[in-house]
Amino acid sequence: MKYVKLGHSGLEVSKICLGCMSFGESGMGTHAWTLNEETSRQFMKKSLDAGINFFDTANVYSLGTSEEFVGRALRDFALRDEVVVATKVHGTMRKGRNAAGLSRKAIMTEVDHSLRRLGMDYIDLYQIHRFDPTTPIEETMEALHDVVKAGKARYIGASSMWAWQFSKAQYVAEQNGWTKFISMQNHYNLLNREEEREMMPLCVDQGVGVIPWSPLARGRLTRDWDNTTSRSETDEFGKGLYKPEDQVIVERVAEVALELGAPRAQVALAWVLSKSFVTSPIVGATKEAHIDDAVAACDIQLSAGHLARLEEPYTPHGSVGFL
């Protein structure tokens, strides 16, 4: 496994981040296809054995049970000082007032809940899951700064928003001497490359690490277009991300994979890894082979010809996943 610095920070992470949204009690939250704790532990152990030290979860994943699974597995299988644990705040965790968003009250409440569920003294990377237009950005950034200064988080990151929103947050932090974001977790893969227009250049200019979610387009890039899985049939959020016209790109991935004698997942992920602005794509796993493919993709070097062929069918898309 290769390791890199996350943006301009000194934080060292593996080139693959294990996404932990697939871990959690299936009866909680919105994802019925999640893996139980026993199976999740096997995946965590396999990832650690492969050299992965970067794990991404969120408070809303299976209503906190993902954080619980991740925390218990890491306590049993890893040294805390060697792993990088990322979680998020923004989504609704309960009924009632101040149960979501990025107000000072919500952030201070939810960071403590996440620490309790993880069973940890600190979070390595505390991320805002989305932008909160109902809370002044000054309030959010100062609260995040105070979380870091209190020792509850080492670094902060952001996820899926407009580039102008991210730029404004960074500016506000810099002007006030507050902690700035070191990472952007955004939607990026062969089927949706809209982030190349503004967000990726901004991150490069500002020294922000990029850790894309859904680098395999929720599995779309790993199988024939008409094939479905138990996850794809019940993933209401994912159903709105990709369109029928994307099928030609899926077919192009299959062609290149056949020529290289490699699985489609490895080819599609190798394309993401070929982008110099990408630090560490977040790869989810519901089968052990998914981890094997992610690790193997780090060693695939696509030729200029293959890269051009994979990119050629792309047409402009609307921004999705955070509106």
KALIN-V995762 format. One line per field, one symbol per residue. ss: DSSP state (~ for helix, > for strand, _ for the rest). A space follows every 10 residues. Layout:
# KALIN-V995762
ss = ???
This chain:
# KALIN-V995762
ss = __>>>_____ _>>>_>>>>_ __>_______ ____>_~~~~ ~~~~~~~~~_ ___>>>____ ~~~~~~~~~~ ~~~~~~~__~ ~~_>>>>>>_ __________ ___~~~~~~~ ~~~~~~~~__ __>>>>>>__ ______~~~~ ~~~~~~~~~_ __>>>>>>>_ __~~~~~~~~ ~~~~~~____ >>>>>_>_>_ _>_~~~__~~ ~~~~~~__>> __>___~~~~ ~~_______~ ~~~~_~~~~_ ___~~~~~~~ ~~~~~~~~~~ ___~~~~~~~ ~~~_______ >>>>___~~~ ~~~~~~~___ ___~~~~~~~ ~~________ ___
